[in-house]
Amino acid sequence: MLWLLRHGEAAEGRPDEARALTERGRADARNVGLALAALGVALDTCLSSPKQRALQTAQLVCAQLGIDFELEPALAAGGWDAERLAAGRGQTLIVAHNPAISGAVRDCSGARVNMRAGGIAGIERGELVVLLTPAELARLAGAEALA
């Protein structure tokens, strides 16, 4: 399964690559990890954009799952191929940015989505089988969603 995660909510500011997660973004990222664990997802690999908000999201998700992550510079911009990046890596989570992450869902499955900050999609053999919002992930994690 290929999992595509848009980083959590980030603070405004410059430079863009240094924007950090907000409190809500940190909570949402922890909830992603807890929700995936509750669903029994066993990731083999996590690839993250090197931009601060994606890196922090990957750190928090992977901490809940007890796995490490790798920085993938291509994920900092658009135009990357999710299936190519995940090839041969087993069950993979990619943490990146919009609009590229929504485009990756479309490219891999044909589904047209607008990924919300902290939202995740699961794609298997070209089919979108899971699409979860931060509120749904919080419920799966057993946490309160922040308004």
CORVENQUI-V8640 format. One record per backbone hydrogen bond with DSSP energy under -0.5 kcal/mol. CO is the residue of the C=O (numbers start at 0). NH is the residue of the N-H. E is the energy in kcal/mol with one decimal. If there is no record, write none. Layout:
co=CO nh=NH e=E
co=CO nh=NH e=E
//
This chain:
co=0 nh=2 e=-0.5
co=0 nh=91 e=-1.5
co=1 nh=122 e=-3.1
co=2 nh=4 e=-0.5
co=2 nh=93 e=-2.7
co=3 nh=120 e=-2.3
co=4 nh=95 e=-2.3
co=5 nh=117 e=-1.2
co=6 nh=117 e=-1.4
co=8 nh=21 e=-2.3
co=14 nh=17 e=-1.7
co=15 nh=18 e=-1.6
co=16 nh=51 e=-2.8
co=18 nh=52 e=-0.7
co=19 nh=10 e=-2.9
co=21 nh=25 e=-2.4
co=22 nh=26 e=-2.4
co=23 nh=27 e=-3.0
co=24 nh=28 e=-2.1
co=25 nh=29 e=-2.3
co=26 nh=30 e=-2.4
co=27 nh=31 e=-1.9
co=28 nh=32 e=-1.8
co=29 nh=33 e=-2.4
co=30 nh=34 e=-3.0
co=31 nh=35 e=-2.8
co=32 nh=36 e=-2.2
co=33 nh=37 e=-2.5
co=34 nh=38 e=-2.0
co=35 nh=40 e=-2.6
co=36 nh=39 e=-1.4
co=40 nh=42 e=-0.7
co=44 nh=92 e=-2.4
co=45 nh=69 e=-2.8
co=46 nh=94 e=-2.7
co=47 nh=71 e=-3.3
co=50 nh=53 e=-0.8
co=50 nh=54 e=-2.7
co=51 nh=55 e=-2.8
co=52 nh=56 e=-1.6
co=53 nh=57 e=-2.9
co=54 nh=58 e=-2.5
co=55 nh=59 e=-2.3
co=56 nh=60 e=-2.6
co=57 nh=61 e=-2.8
co=58 nh=62 e=-1.9
co=59 nh=63 e=-1.2
co=60 nh=63 e=-0.5
co=60 nh=64 e=-1.0
co=61 nh=65 e=-1.2
co=61 nh=66 e=-1.9
co=69 nh=47 e=-2.7
co=71 nh=74 e=-2.0
co=72 nh=75 e=-1.9
co=73 nh=76 e=-1.2
co=79 nh=81 e=-0.7
co=80 nh=84 e=-2.5
co=81 nh=85 e=-2.1
co=82 nh=86 e=-1.0
co=85 nh=88 e=-2.3
co=89 nh=91 e=-0.5
co=90 nh=43 e=-3.1
co=90 nh=44 e=-1.8
co=91 nh=2 e=-3.4
co=92 nh=46 e=-2.9
co=93 nh=4 e=-3.1
co=93 nh=95 e=-0.6
co=94 nh=48 e=-2.0
co=95 nh=6 e=-2.2
co=96 nh=100 e=-2.7
co=98 nh=102 e=-2.3
co=99 nh=103 e=-2.2
co=100 nh=104 e=-1.8
co=101 nh=105 e=-2.0
co=102 nh=106 e=-3.0
co=103 nh=107 e=-2.3
co=104 nh=108 e=-2.0
co=104 nh=110 e=-0.6
co=105 nh=109 e=-2.6
co=110 nh=112 e=-0.7
co=112 nh=114 e=-0.5
co=115 nh=118 e=-2.7
co=118 nh=5 e=-2.3
co=119 nh=131 e=-2.8
co=120 nh=3 e=-2.9
co=121 nh=128 e=-2.5
co=121 nh=129 e=-1.6
co=122 nh=1 e=-2.9
co=123 nh=126 e=-1.7
co=126 nh=123 e=-2.5
co=126 nh=128 e=-0.8
co=129 nh=121 e=-2.9
co=131 nh=119 e=-2.2
co=132 nh=136 e=-2.5
co=133 nh=137 e=-2.4
co=134 nh=138 e=-1.9
co=135 nh=139 e=-2.2
co=136 nh=140 e=-2.1
co=137 nh=141 e=-0.7
co=137 nh=142 e=-3.0
co=138 nh=141 e=-0.9
//
